[in-house]
Amino acid sequence: MNTRVVVVPRNSTLGSFDDTKDPLGRLEHWHIRRDAKDAVVTLEHAAEYLRTKDTPVAFPTETVYGLGADATRSASVRGIYSAKGRPSDNPLIVHVCDVDMLRTLLGSRVEDALPARYQSLIERFWPGPLTILLPNPDPSPLAPEVTAGLGTFGVRMPSEPLALTLIKLAGVPLAAPSANASTKPSPTTAQHVKDDLDGRIELILDGGSCQVGVESTVVDGLCDPPVVLRPGGVGIDELRSCPGWQDVVRAYKDRSEEGKEAPRAPGMKYKHYSPRARVVLYESSYEQGRAGIVKADAATVAATANADAHATNGTARRKVGVIRTKRWKPAAGLRCSKLDLHAGHVGHSRQNGHHDETRYDVYAGDLQNDEGNTIGQVFDISLGHETRGIAQGLFSALRELDRRGADVIFVDGIDDKLDIAAAVMNRLRKAASETRA
């Protein structure tokens, strides 16, 4: 299968919602601006593909790139599971472009079918990185593969104009998990998608890099108290500021993580977001690691690198990745030569005419033993001190170090009490091979 990457001109005026103060009326219809001709023509072709083919299409949302398929056709939805290598008991999130499309899923007036508790969330966070759980009607227009046998389904309305326009043109809701191979870091650029799914899908829509960088927050307001099933682009502190959500609690770890029952939301059961390299996560609570990699870990790295070099007469070079956030200094305490800029402007879509803001730079230096001999290489990435920037660059940084052949990646974790940091640490814990706490 030949995989094509098609650039869609980024245009924030692809469409608009109705201008009204009514929370649901405001989102009633997504109106496409037909004067955005180049982008609309490209998206019309992709929409036709979604309606008629059973192979999914990758497209950007504000969170990560999604792998979209017609949520009402079983053959189409099965194409997602096949392309990703995703377990069939892992439910999919349904994406709609407006309230009118949501109405077709619920089979009744949205005002009647939508629990009152969700009203405040929709008013504040839709369109945006928030997924809500709703009862699946009987009969349901959704393919059974979407819900993985559950009596509920997750739905969200993305804020990315390209995604909204694609869904509107397709005329059907799209089931769309992240467009990566199952268990790998989620993709935030079209190149990430191609790296994972080249030859598995036919079409990738390149709309540049994603702005949030982690998936949507998934909430269940059908129970009391309401719960967060997956942390994401909306923080729990933001949820608690909404009427009816003051007592929302976390439910990231339920029995499904132990394999005892089906997951209630995507990302709850299986190991996710993992690069090929061994990932060692330092929790922010790990006092011994506040200044960097502890002596025991550094000694293990040095011993392994020395052994590799000795066994290959110096030809093997152990590669160590460091992802820094709020605490660590360059190289995180590893003994290495001066770090030099190895690649700038990493983390954006580096091809096909898109140029987005820089996420981070990659610095490289020689890993040295106590005698000052070179035994490997260190790649150092700083994601900065701001939590939003860390979220935006996290998946890309893991992929970048994988691409450079890192054998082990050390990550400086952040405090995850309230905001989007909870999503960052949730993803890192699922990616980690080992945790220092």
C-alpha positions in Angstrom: 0.0 0.0 0.0 1.4 3.4 -1.0 1.1 6.1 1.7 0.6 9.6 0.4 1.2 12.7 2.5 -1.0 15.6 1.3 -0.5 19.1 2.6 -3.6 21.0 3.6 -3.0 24.7 3.7 -3.4 25.8 7.3 -6.3 28.3 7.4 -8.1 29.3 10.6 -11.0 30.7 8.5 -12.0 27.3 7.0 -15.3 27.7 8.8 -17.1 29.1 11.8 -19.9 28.3 14.3 -23.1 30.3 14.7 -22.8 33.6 16.6 -25.1 33.1 19.6 -24.8 33.1 23.3 -26.8 29.9 23.8 -24.2 27.1 24.8 -25.6 24.4 22.5 -27.0 26.8 19.8 -23.5 28.3 19.5 -22.3 24.9 18.3 -25.4 23.9 16.3 -23.7 24.1 12.9 -20.2 24.2 11.6 -20.3 26.4 8.5 -17.6 25.8 5.8 -16.3 28.9 4.1 -16.2 27.9 0.4 -13.7 30.7 -0.3 -11.0 28.7 1.3 -10.8 26.8 -2.0 -7.5 25.0 -1.9 -8.0 23.5 1.5 -11.6 22.6 0.9 -10.9 20.8 -2.4 -8.2 18.7 -0.7 -10.5 17.9 2.2 -13.4 17.1 -0.1 -11.3 14.3 -1.7 -10.4 13.0 1.7 -14.0 13.1 2.8 -15.1 11.0 -0.2 -12.3 8.5 0.7 -13.7 8.2 4.2 -17.2 7.6 2.9 -16.3 4.9 0.4 -13.1 3.2 1.6 -12.3 1.0 4.6 -8.8 2.2 5.1 -8.6 5.1 7.7 -7.2 8.6 7.0 -4.8 10.4 9.3 -5.5 14.0 10.0 -4.5 16.7 12.6 -6.5 17.7 15.6 -5.5 20.3 18.2 -4.4 17.4 20.5 -2.5 14.8 18.3 -3.0 13.4 14.9 -6.0 11.1 14.6 -6.6 8.0 12.5 -10.2 8.6 11.3 -12.8 6.2 9.9 -16.6 6.3 9.4 -17.8 5.5 12.9 -21.1 4.1 11.5 -19.5 1.3 9.3 -18.0 -1.8 10.9 -15.6 -2.5 8.0 -14.3 1.1 8.2 -13.8 1.0 12.0 -12.0 -2.4 11.7 -9.6 -0.7 9.4 -8.4 1.4 12.4 -7.7 -1.6 14.6 -5.9 -3.3 11.7 -3.7 -0.3 10.8 -2.7 0.4 14.4 -2.4 -3.2 15.6 -4.8 -2.1 18.4 -6.6 -4.5 20.7 -10.2 -4.8 19.9 -11.4 -4.3 23.4 -10.0 -0.8 23.5 -12.9 1.6 22.7 -12.6 4.5 20.3 -13.5 8.1 20.7 -16.1 9.5 18.2 -15.5 13.0 16.7 -18.3 15.2 15.6 -18.3 18.6 13.9 -21.3 20.2 15.5 -24.4 19.6 17.7 -26.4 18.7 14.7 -24.2 15.7 14.1 -24.3 14.7 17.8 -28.1 14.7 17.5 -27.9 12.0 14.8 -25.9 9.8 17.2 -28.2 10.3 20.1 -31.4 9.8 18.1 -33.2 12.6 20.0 -33.0 16.2 21.0 -29.5 16.8 22.4 -31.1 18.9 25.2 -33.1 15.8 26.3 -30.4 13.1 25.9 -27.5 15.1 27.3 -27.2 14.9 31.1 -27.4 18.3 32.7 -24.0 17.9 34.3 -22.4 18.1 30.9 -23.9 21.5 30.0 -21.3 23.5 31.8 -18.4 21.5 30.3 -19.7 21.9 26.8 -20.2 25.6 27.3 -16.6 26.1 28.4 -14.5 23.4 26.7 -16.2 22.6 23.4 -14.9 22.7 20.8 -11.7 21.5 22.4 -9.7 18.6 24.1 -12.5 17.2 26.2 -14.3 13.8 25.6 -17.5 13.0 27.5 -19.1 9.6 28.0 -22.7 9.3 26.9 -25.2 6.3 26.9 -25.1 4.4 23.6 -28.7 4.5 22.3 -30.5 1.3 21.3 -30.5 0.9 18.4 -27.2 2.7 17.9 -26.0 4.2 14.6 -22.4 3.5 15.7 -20.6 0.4 14.6 -20.3 -2.0 17.5 -16.5 -2.0 17.2 -16.4 1.6 18.3 -17.7 0.9 21.8 -15.9 -2.4 22.2 -19.1 -3.8 23.8 -19.7 -1.1 26.3 -23.0 0.6 26.9 -21.5 4.0 26.6 -19.4 5.9 23.9 -17.0 8.7 24.2 -17.5 11.8 22.0 -15.7 15.1 21.5 -15.8 18.1 19.2 -12.3 19.1 18.2 -11.3 22.7 17.9 -8.9 22.3 14.9 -10.8 23.9 11.9 -9.2 21.3 9.5 -10.7 18.5 11.6 -14.1 20.1 11.9 -14.2 20.7 8.1 -13.2 17.2 7.2 -15.9 15.7 9.5 -18.5 18.1 8.1 -17.6 17.2 4.5 -17.6 13.5 5.2 -21.1 13.9 6.7 -20.5 11.2 9.3 -18.9 11.1 12.7 -15.4 9.8 12.7 -13.9 7.3 15.1 -10.4 8.5 15.6 -7.8 7.3 18.0 -4.2 8.6 17.8 -2.6 7.9 14.4 0.3 5.8 15.7 1.2 2.2 15.8 -0.3 0.7 19.0 1.9 1.3 22.1 4.1 3.9 20.4 4.2 7.6 21.3 1.3 9.6 19.9 2.0 11.6 16.7 2.1 15.3 16.7 3.3 15.8 13.1 2.5 14.1 9.8 6.0 12.8 9.7 5.4 10.9 13.0 2.3 9.3 11.4 4.3 8.3 8.3 7.1 6.8 10.5 4.6 4.5 12.1 2.0 3.7 9.5 3.8 4.0 6.2 2.4 1.2 4.0 -0.6 0.6 6.4 -2.7 3.5 5.3 -3.1 5.4 2.0 -3.6 9.0 3.1 -2.1 11.4 5.6 -3.4 15.0 5.7 -0.5 17.2 6.8 -1.8 20.3 8.6 1.3 21.1 10.6 2.1 20.3 14.2 -0.5 19.9 16.9 -0.9 22.6 19.5 -1.8 20.7 22.7 0.4 17.7 22.3 -1.4 15.2 24.5 -4.8 13.6 23.9 -8.1 14.8 25.2 -9.3 14.5 28.7 -12.0 11.8 29.1 -14.7 12.3 31.7 -17.6 10.3 32.9 -20.5 12.4 34.2 -22.9 9.6 34.3 -21.8 8.5 37.8 -21.7 10.4 41.1 -19.3 11.8 41.8 -18.1 12.3 38.2 -14.7 11.0 37.3 -11.8 11.7 35.0 -11.0 8.4 33.2 -8.0 9.8 31.3 -6.1 13.1 32.0 -5.5 15.2 28.9 -5.7 18.7 27.5 -8.2 19.9 30.1 -6.9 19.9 33.7 -8.8 18.6 36.7 -8.6 22.0 38.3 -10.3 23.5 35.3 -13.1 20.8 35.5 -13.6 21.6 39.2 -14.3 25.2 38.4 -17.5 24.2 36.5 -20.9 23.7 38.1 -21.6 20.1 38.9 -17.9 19.1 38.7 -16.6 20.5 42.0 -16.2 16.9 43.4 -14.8 15.3 40.3 -12.2 12.6 41.2 -9.6 10.7 39.3 -10.2 7.2 38.1 -7.1 6.6 35.9 -6.3 3.4 37.7 -9.2 1.0 37.9 -9.4 -2.8 37.7 -9.1 -2.7 33.9 -5.4 -1.8 34.3 -4.9 -5.2 35.8 -6.6 -6.8 32.9 -9.7 -7.9 34.8 -12.3 -6.1 32.7 -12.7 -4.0 29.6 -11.3 -0.4 29.8 -14.0 2.3 30.2 -12.0 4.7 28.0 -9.0 4.7 25.6 -5.6 4.5 27.3 -6.7 2.8 30.5 -5.6 -0.7 30.0 -2.6 -1.2 27.8 1.0 0.0 27.9 1.0 3.1 25.8 3.3 5.9 24.4 6.4 3.7 24.5 9.5 4.3 22.4 11.8 1.4 21.5 14.4 2.6 24.1 14.2 1.8 27.8 12.7 4.8 29.6 13.6 5.6 33.1 11.3 8.1 34.7 12.3 10.2 37.7 9.2 11.3 39.6 9.2 14.8 41.0 8.9 13.3 44.5 12.2 11.5 44.1 14.5 13.7 46.2 17.7 11.9 45.3 17.1 12.7 41.7 16.3 16.4 42.0 19.7 17.4 40.7 19.9 14.8 37.9 20.6 11.1 37.3 21.6 9.4 40.5 25.1 7.7 40.8 23.7 4.2 40.6 22.0 4.8 37.3 25.0 6.8 35.9 27.3 3.9 37.0 25.1 1.4 35.3 25.1 3.4 32.1 28.9 3.8 32.2 29.5 0.1 32.9 27.2 -1.0 30.1 28.8 1.5 27.7 32.3 0.3 28.7 31.4 -3.3 28.2 29.9 -2.6 24.8 33.0 -0.7 23.7 35.3 -3.4 25.0 33.4 -6.2 23.3 33.5 -4.4 20.0 37.0 -3.0 20.1 35.6 0.5 20.6 33.2 0.5 17.6 30.0 0.3 19.7 28.8 3.6 21.2 26.1 3.5 23.8 23.5 6.2 23.2 21.9 7.9 26.2 18.9 10.3 25.9 18.0 12.9 28.5 14.7 14.8 28.5 14.8 17.7 30.9 11.9 19.7 32.3 11.9 21.9 35.4 14.8 20.6 37.5 17.8 19.1 35.6 20.7 21.0 34.1 22.3 19.9 30.7 23.3 16.2 30.6 21.6 15.7 34.0 24.9 14.9 35.8 26.2 12.4 33.3 29.9 12.8 32.5 30.2 14.0 29.0 32.1 16.5 26.8 30.7 19.9 26.0 27.2 19.6 24.6 26.9 21.2 21.1 23.7 22.0 19.2 23.1 18.9 17.1 19.7 19.8 15.6 17.5 22.9 16.0 13.9 23.4 15.1 13.0 19.9 16.1 9.4 19.0 16.9 7.6 20.8 14.0 6.5 19.4 10.7 9.8 19.7 8.8 8.6 19.1 5.3 5.8 19.8 2.8 5.8 23.5 3.3 4.7 23.8 6.9 6.8 25.8 9.3 5.6 25.8 12.9 7.2 27.2 16.1 10.2 25.4 17.5 9.5 23.0 20.2 13.0 22.2 21.4 16.7 21.8 20.3 18.8 18.7 20.5 22.3 18.9 21.9 24.9 16.1 21.7 28.1 15.3 23.5 30.5 12.4 24.1 29.6 10.2 27.0 32.9 9.6 29.0 34.1 7.3 31.7 36.0 8.3 34.8 39.2 8.3 32.9 37.9 10.7 30.3 37.6 8.2 27.5 34.7 8.3 25.1 32.4 5.4 25.6 29.2 6.6 24.1 27.0 9.6 23.2 24.6 11.8 25.0 21.6 13.4 23.4 20.0 16.2 25.5 16.6 17.8 25.1 15.1 20.5 27.2 11.3 20.9 27.0 11.5 24.1 29.1 9.8 25.0 32.4 6.2 25.6 31.2 3.9 22.7 31.6 2.0 23.4 28.3 5.3 23.4 26.4 6.4 20.2 28.0 3.1 18.6 26.9 3.5 19.9 23.4 7.0 18.5 23.0 6.8 15.2 25.0 5.8 12.7 22.4 8.0 14.3 19.8 11.0 14.2 22.1 10.5 10.5 22.8 10.3 9.9 19.1 13.3 12.0 18.3 15.5 10.1 20.7 14.2 6.8 19.3 15.1 8.0 15.9 18.6 8.7 17.0 19.0 5.2 18.4 19.0 5.9 22.1 19.4 2.8 24.2 18.1 4.4 27.3 16.2 7.6 28.0 16.1 9.4 31.3 13.2 11.7 31.9 12.8 14.4 34.6 9.2 14.2 35.7 7.0 17.1 36.9 4.5 17.6 39.7 1.2 16.3 38.6 -1.3 17.4 41.2 -3.8 19.4 39.2 -3.3 20.7 35.7 -2.3 19.3 32.3 0.8 18.0 34.1 -1.4 15.0 35.2 -1.7 14.1 31.5 2.1 14.4 31.0 2.9 12.2 33.9 0.2 9.7 33.0 1.7 9.2 29.6 5.2 9.0 30.9 4.3 6.4 33.5 2.8 4.3 30.7 5.9 4.8 28.6 8.4 4.1 31.4 10.3 0.8 31.8 11.4 1.8 35.2 10.4 4.5 37.6 12.4 6.2 40.3 10.0 7.5 43.1 
